[in-house]
Structures are given as C-alpha cells and as structure tokens.
C-alpha cells in the first residue's frame, strides 16, 4: 500500500455506514413520525416497497390494532391544519379523496360547519381592509372566499356585514341577513 493507508471498507462511504434497505414496518413508522396518514395514503406510500399487497394490508391492520394508525386522528389533524385557510367544502373534499369512512367524514364536516363563519371572517379580514364598495370589488372578494371552499351563505354573511361575528359561531344560526 502506498502511504500506508488501507482502502475504506465497502460498507463505509465518506465516513457514514452505507444505508441498508429498511423494512416495510420501519418505513411506515418513519412516515407516521412526521404526520398522520390515512390508511389509503399510507398504503399508496408503502406499495412500491412491497412485492405483495397482502403484506402491506397486514401491516396496516397491525398498525390500526396497535393504535398507530387512526382515520379519526387523521381527519382531526387535517381539519386543524387546513381548516384555518379553507372552507368546509374544500377540506371535506380533501378528506373524501382519502376514502375515509362516512362517520369520520360526517364528524369532520360537523366540526368545520360550526366554525365556518368565524374562519371565513378571519381569513377575509386578513386579506381585505374594508367591505366591498363596488360590484367588481364584491365579486373579487367573493371569488377569494369561494376559491377557498366557503359556502355561498357564508360569503354573503361575511361580505354583507349584517352579522356580528363575535355572537355567531356557525352559519346555521345565522340563516340569512334578513333574519339578523
């Protein structure tokens, strides 16, 4: 050997051990350590690393039984993360794309509907300084809220200014501007 140094071992690259292939279980735990996943999403993420789909399903069943994977926890997490910036329609549509059970969807939809008016008003007040002065400005502000998944009734209540946001917690209790 020239210089008296031995060549590096094959499993060492630049001072770090070469990565060994991780098991399916280790990959699932690594994903779940970052955030909550729905069963369908975790299945999709793990499928490329398994040759047998039954193996993935068995692992998912074990995770559900152990409490590591929960559709309800995923829905609650999504409602908290997305609910601040989006309306009920958009968040529920996202949850539906994850193939959640109907009871979990109904629960999440109920949570979102209870606070929709307050969330829409908070988002609107961050973006706009004043109520719309012209029809063009009203259309622009309406499009802003509609694009984020807020209902037409909620948009009318927020832009109309007929309801005091501190007193109302949901759209159902403030049916129309005429009743308030």
N, C-alpha and C positions, 0 to 999 in steps of 0.2 A: 504494500500500500504506500502510495506516495503521500508524504506528510503525516503518516501515522494515524489517520482518521479512517474509521470504518464507514462504509456507506450506511445510510439510515435504514432502519428496518422497514419492511414493506408496509406494515400497518401504521406507520407514522408518516404524516405529511405535514411539513412545516411546524413540527412540534406538537401537533394535535393528533390524537388517535383517529384513524380512519373510521368513518361512520359505518356502523353495522346496520343492516336493514331492521327497521323497527317492526314489532309485531302489530297486528291489527288493533289489539287492545291498547297498546301504547299510543298508537296514532289517535285513537278515539279519545283517550284521556287527555292527550295534548290539545286536541281541538276543543274539548269541553272545558279545559282550564282557561281558555281565552274568553269564551262567552257561551251562552245557552244555544243549543241547536234543537231543531225539531227532528223527529225521527226520520222523516223523509230526507231532510237536508243532510243529516249525518250519514244516512245510507248512501246518498249520492257521493258524498266526500270520501267514504271508505271503499266503495265498489272498485275503483281502479287498483286497489292494493290487495284484492282478494280474487282468487280464481273461482271461488264457489259462493254464489249469492246466499246460500243457506247459512254459510259461516257468518256472514255479516248480520243476517237476521237473528241468529242465535246470540251473537254478541249484543245486539240491540235489546233483545229480550232480557238478557242478564243485566244490562245497564238500567233498564226500566225497573226490574225487580229490586235492584240494589239502591234505587233512588238517584242514580247518577244522571239519568235522562228523564225529563218530565215535559210533557206537552204543555201543561198548565204553566209551569215555570217559564218555558219559552215564550208563551203568549204574554204573560205578565211582563217579562223583560222587553219584549217588542213594543208593548203598549207604553211602557215607561220611556223607552228610547225614542220611538217615533211619534208618540202622542204629542210631544211639545211642539213639533213642527208641522204635523199633518192632521187632517181631519179624520173622522171615524171611517168614512168610506175608503180612504186610501189605506189606512192601517189594516182594516178588515180585509181588504182585497189582498194585501201582502200576506196576511195570516192564512187566507184561503189558498194561496199558492203553495203553502207548506203542508196542505192536506191534513189540517188539524180536525179533531172530532167536533161535531156540531155543538156539543155542550160547552166546550172550551171557547169556540167562536162566539157563541151567544154571551158568555160571561165577559169576554173581552169587548164585545160590541156594547154591552151594557155599561161597562166602565167608561168607555170612550164617550158614549152619548151623554152621560151625566155631566161631563166637564167640557163638552164641545163648545158651548157659547163662550165660556171663560177663556178657553185656549185660543179660539178664533179671535177674540177681542185682544188678547195679549199679543198675538202674532201680528194682527193688524196695526196695533198701536206702536209696535216696534218699527214697522215699515213706513207708516204714514203719519204725518203730523196732525192732519185735520180731516174732518168729514169731507166727502166729495162736493165740490162747488158746481161742477158741470156734469152733464150726462157722460161725456167722454171720460172724465176722471172717475165717475162712479163705475163705469164699465171696466176701467183698468183695475180698480181696487177689487171689484167683484171677480175678475179673472184671476187676480193674485190669490184670493182665498179659494176659489173653485179649483184651481190647479193643484192646491194642496189637499183637496178631498173634503172640504167643508160643504155641508148641505146648503141648498138654496135658502131655506128658512133661517139658518144661522147667519148666512151672509146678509140677508135683508135686515135681520135684527142688529147686527154689528154696524152696518153702514147707515141704517136709519136713525140710530141713536135714540130710539124710543124706549129702551130698556136700560135700567141701571145694572151694570154688570155685577156689582157687589151683592145685589139682592137675588140674582138669578143664578142657579147652579146648573140648570140644564135647559135644553130647548123645549122640552115637553111642558115645562111650567110657564113658558112664555110663547104661547102658540102663535100669536100674530101681533103686530104693532098696534092694531086697533084695540085689543083687549088690555093692553098695558097702560 
